[in-house]
C-alpha cells in the first residue's frame, strides 16, 4: 500500500472520507482544466481570486482544507459561480421534492368551527369562504 491509501486524508483535525477526497480532487482537476481552457495563467487566476498562487495550487490539487470562499472565487473568475449557487436548489432536488410530495395530505376537509365561532353569524361565514390572506 502507498502512503496515500494507508490512511484517510485529514483537514483541520478531521478525517476526510476517501470518496469525498476523490470528489474534491476531481473538482480541483476540473478547475485546473477550465482555467487552462480559458488560457488564464496561475498568476492571473490567483490575483483575480485575491489569493496566492500556492492557495490556487492547493485548490487545483484537491486539498480538502481549502476554504469554500476560495472555491467560490475560482468559480466566479471562471464564470461558473451560478453552478455553485444553484447546487442545492430545492427546485432541482428530485429526492427532496419526492419526499415533500409524500407528506402532502390525501384529503383536505373543512375544519369544524367551535360553538363560539358559530355564534358570530353570517359575517364569520363569509370570512371563512374568502381565500386565505384576503
Secondary structure, DSSP 8 states (H G I E B T S, - for coil): --HHHHS-EEETTEEE-HHHHHHHHHHHHHHHHHHHHTT--HHHHHHHHTS-HHHHHHHHTT-TTS-HHHHHHHHHHTT-HHHHHTTT-GGG-HHHHHHHHHTS-S--------HHHHTT-HHHHHHHHS-TT-
